[in-house]
Amino acid sequence: MLDEGRGGKKGGGLRRRYQGYVETLRQCNTGPFQSPNFACFSKNDDTLFIANRRPRNDNNVLTNANVIYATRDDNFQQWKNLSVFENAETNSVAVNPVTGEVFFDSKTDGYIYSFDKTKVDNRERLVQVNNSNGTEMRMAFNPEGTVLAICVTNR
């Protein structure tokens, strides 16, 4: 479960239900895990990706990491930056279940991006949703990886 929170001292965190109890795996902190908003697993379910939303003018969130990740091997404790995108206000991350490609959104400009480690800024701009900026969205792939469903929440 993901509790949305903002900043290093807020109550947001990553939790799991296990044997009838709720265990906190990670709370918002001063590292990259500061503003969790949406989560999904990798193709092999061994990596958890989190959309790390930094709202504009929010002085509680001190990271520009918009997508962070951790692995099952370390019980999702060592969070690292996958993508750093200042003012992206990322709300969603989706992994293609066939290819393993990682996609994320930017509310600021309304585009969907793919993570591309060969690019200097690690992203490739793909398509603008609603031909508009300020578009808040959630994304998920179908099991075949052929359709990316997009739910727009503020349009």
Stockholm file with secondary structure:
# STOCKHOLM 1.0

chainA/1-155         MLDEGRGGKKGGGLRRRYQGYVETLRQCNTGPFQSPNFACFSKNDDTLFIANRRPRNDNNVLTNANVIYATRDDNFQQWKNLSVFENAETNSVAVNPVTGEVFFDSKTDGYIYSFDKTKVDNRERLVQVNNSNGTEMRMAFNPEGTVLAICVTNR
#=GR chainA/1-155 SS CEECCCSTTSSCEEEEEETTEEEEEEECCSSSCSCEEEEEECTTSCEEEEEECCCTTCTTCCCCEEEEEEEGGGTTCCCEEEEECTTCCCCCEEECTTTCCEEEEETTTTEEEEECTTSTTSEEEEEEGGGCSSCCEEEEECTTSSCEEEEESCC
#=GC SS_cons         CEECCCSTTSSCEEEEEETTEEEEEEECCSSSCSCEEEEEECTTSCEEEEEECCCTTCTTCCCCEEEEEEEGGGTTCCCEEEEECTTCCCCCEEECTTTCCEEEEETTTTEEEEECTTSTTSEEEEEEGGGCSSCCEEEEECTTSSCEEEEESCC
//
